[in-house]
């Protein structure tokens, strides 16, 4: 596939990075790996596998958006004939058949700027947090509004949109998709196995930080594109404030006035979990798990919203919220 290049980003992915590269270099010659201050020998490992390795300038605040942009720039300078670029996170393994399917689809659908496929967790049953990630990846096939970090993009469309917004600490892919769609491009999800992802999330604290980061991304996305016609992540931000702040505030006030009333009002949370569980099409055990964490996740998301507002008020540079 001479018209296809790969950009991998990672930090301290170890064996997962090696597995990622090995899943690609049998099919693609043009691979760039962007490393973000790894201390586990990732750069050396990538070079041994004949991959061009780039050390991201860490004198500036790190974001995945910066890393992907740096990898893309290196790829195009080295291989200017590249028509499509597959972005890959270093904790993923690309599955056989995906690249051929994705490129063929893009070649026959010239109005599409981005295509992705089915992403599954490698060990979904290892922890409940891995299970939650596996459920999160599920999408309906067809035209969609946005993609995740693992997606194949048309180089001309990516360049037209001027790439990812470097300052974003999360949610850079949906934000790029907003701009791509504004330029008249389409985003597509194929019912084709794409990759295995290894979240390796084992602790509640990791899940909490990841959800705080999501809340921050919702706030930042709404701030950038929250007006018509997009209303980007406005609904998600409103839900975070409603369930993570306003309802708890009402419950607290009611409890101070009449403790029994506060006790009654707090039942709105388990009732919401039940409503979401019955509404879900998942098996009941997974539906209940997802609903429970969806509801309590609003508390983490509103923390992320507060962080964004504080950074904007103080003109402070956004800081990466890492969960690994």
N, C-alpha and C positions, 0 to 999 in steps of 0.2 A: 504494500500500500504506500506508494511513493508520495501520495498527496496527504498523508496523515502523519501528524506528529503527536507526541505525548508529553504532557507536563505533570510531573508528580511533585507533591509538596509533602514535607514531613519533618518531624523532630523526634529523635530518640524512639523510632519505631522498631529498631532491631530486626528480628527475624521477619516481622510483618512487612518491612520494606523490601527485604530480599525476595520474599514470596510475591510481593506486588510486582517487582521488576521482572522476575522470572516468568510471570504470567503474561508479560508483554513483549519481551525482547525476542521471542520466537517469531512474532508476527510483524513487528514494527522496528524500523532502523533508527528513527528519529525520536529519541527519548531524552528529556531534560529533567533532572531532579534538582529541586530547590530545597536546600537544607536551612533550617532556622536554629542555628547554634546547638546542634546535637553534640552530646558528649559520649555517645556509644559507638562511634566509628561508622556512622551511617554514610558519610561522604566517601570514605575509603571503600566501604562495601559496594556502593553504587558504581564507583570507578572500576572496581574489579569486574563488574558485570558489563563493562563497556558503555556505561551511561554517562552523559555529560553532566557533571555536578556543579551547581552554583551555590555559593554561600551568600545568603541574604544579608544585606547590610543591616546589622542589628544596632547601629547607632541611632536609628529611627525606631519608633514603637512598632512592634511586630503586629501584623495582621495577616490572615490567610489571603486576603485580597492582594496585599503587596507581594506576597510570595508567588501567587499565581500570575500576576502581571509580570514579575521579573522572569519567571520561567517562560512565559509567552514571548517576551521581548528577545530572550536568548534563542529560543526556538526559531523565530522568524529571521533573526540575523544570520543564524547558521544554516537554516533551510528555508530560504525565501519562497520556494515553490509550494510550501505547505498550504493546503486548502482547508483542512479540517484539523482541529486540535481536541484531543481527548484530555480533559482535566481529571486527575486521579488523586485521591488522598492516599498517603503512604500506608494506611492501615487497611487497604482494600486489595482484593485479588480480582483481576478482570477475567471473566469467564470466556471459554471458547465460543466463538461465533458472534460475540457481541460487536466487535469492531467491524467485521464484514457487514453485518446487518445494519448497523448505524450509518456507516458510510454510504451504503447502497441506498438507504432511505433518504439521506440528505441529497444525494446526487439526483434522485428522482422527484424530490420535493424541494424545489428551489426557493420556495417562500419560507422555509423553515430555517431558523438560525440556531436552534438548540434542540438536541434530542437526548433523552436518557431512557433507561430501562429499569428493570426490576432489581432492586437492591435488597439483599437479605443479610441478616446477621449470621456470622459463621457459627456462633454458639448461642442461639437464642434462649435456650433453656438453662444456660449456665447460671445466670442471675436474673432476678426480676427486672433489673435495669436494662440488661441486654434484650429481654423480651419486649420491654417498652420501646426500645429503639427499633426492633424488628417490626412492631406494629406501626410505628411512626413512618416507616419507609413506604408503606403501601399507598399506591395511587391508582386512579382509574386511567386506563389506556385512552389515548387520543390527545386532542389539543388541550393544553393546560396553561396556567398563568405563569408558572415559575418552575425552577428546577433546583436541585441541590448541588453540592460541590462536585459531584462526580457526573459529568455530562460531556457530550461531544458537541463542539461549537464550530460554526462556520467562521473561518478567519476573517473574511470581508465584513461580516456583521459585527464581530467582536471589535475589529478595528474602527468601524464606523461609530460604535458606541463608546469608544475610547477605554474599553476594558472595565475591570472592576473598580469600584470606588475605593481607593487605598485606605481611607481613614476608618472604614467600617470594621468593627471588631467581630461582627457576626451578621448574618443575613445579607452578605454581599451578592449572593447568587440571585435571590428574588429581586433585589434592587436592580441588578443589571437587566433582568428580564423585563422589568417595568420599562426601562429605557429602550430595550430592543423592540418590545411591542409598540411603543410610541413611534418607533421608526418604521413600523409596518411589518415587522417580522413575526413569525409564529414560533411557539414553543411546543414540543411534542413529547409525549411519553409512550414508549412502545411496550407491548406485552411480551417482552423478551428478557430473559435473564441477563443481567449486566455484570454485577459484581457481588462478591461476598465482603462484608464489612465486619471488622473485629473491634467492637466498641470497648471490650474488656473493662466494663464498668461494674465494679464490685461493691461500692459503698454508697450509702444514701447521700453523703456529702458531695460525691461526684455528680450524682443526679441533680442535687439542689443547685450546685454552681452552674451546671449546664442549663437548667431552667431559668436561673437568674439571667444568664446570658441571652436566652431567648426573649425574656421580658425587655432587656435592654435593646435588643434588635427590633422588637415591635415598636418601641418608643422612637427609635432613630428612624426606622422606615416610615412611620406615620408622620414624623417631622419633615421628612424629605418629600414624600409623595402622598400626603394624607388628604389632599383636596381632590375634587372631581377632575377627571373621571375615574381615577384609580382608587382613591380612599385606601391606599396601601397600608395594611396592618392596623387600620383604625379600629375595626371590630375586635381584633385580638387585644389591642391596648385597652379598649373599653371593658372587655370581660375581665382583664387583670385587675383593673381598678374597682370594678363592681364586686367581684368575689374576694379579692385580696385586701381591699381597704374599706370601701363604703359599707358593705354589709357587716364586717367585723366592728366598724365604728358604731353602727346602729345597735348591734348586739351589746357592745360595751355600755353605751348610754342607757339602753333598756335595763341592763343588769344593775346598774347603779340606782336606777329608779325603782325597779321591782325585779329582784333576782329570779323569780319564777318565770317572768316574761322573757328575760334574757335566755333562760334555759330552753324555753319553747322556740324562740327565734333561731337558736343555734342549730336546731334540727333541720334547717333549710339545707345544710351541707350534706348530711347523709341522704336526704330526699333527692337532692340534685344528683348524687352518685347513683342512686337507684334509677332515676329517670334516664340518665345517660346509658346505664347498663342495659335497660330494657329496650332502648332505642337502637343500640348497637347491633350489628349483624354478626359479630364475633361470637365464638363459643362463650358460654356464660362466665367461665373462670377468667378468660382473657378480657372479656367485657368489663367485669367487675374490677380487675386489676387496673385496666386502662382508665376507667372512670374515677377510681379512687385517686390515682396520681394526677389525673387531669384537674381534679378539683383542688387538691392541696397544692398543686403546682402554681395556682394563681397567687399564692402568698409569695412564692419565689419570684414569679414574674413581676409582681408589683415592686419588689425590692429592686429588680433590674430597671423598672420605670423610674423609681426614685433616683437611682444611680445616674441615669441619663439626664434627668432634670437638674441634678446637682452639678454634674459636669458642665452642662450648658450654662447654668447660672454663674458658675465660678470660672467659666472659660478654660476649664481644665481639659487636657488631652485625654481622649478615651483610653482606657486601659484594658488590655485583653483579660477576659475572665476565663481562666483555664480550669478544666475539670479533670485533666489527666496529670 
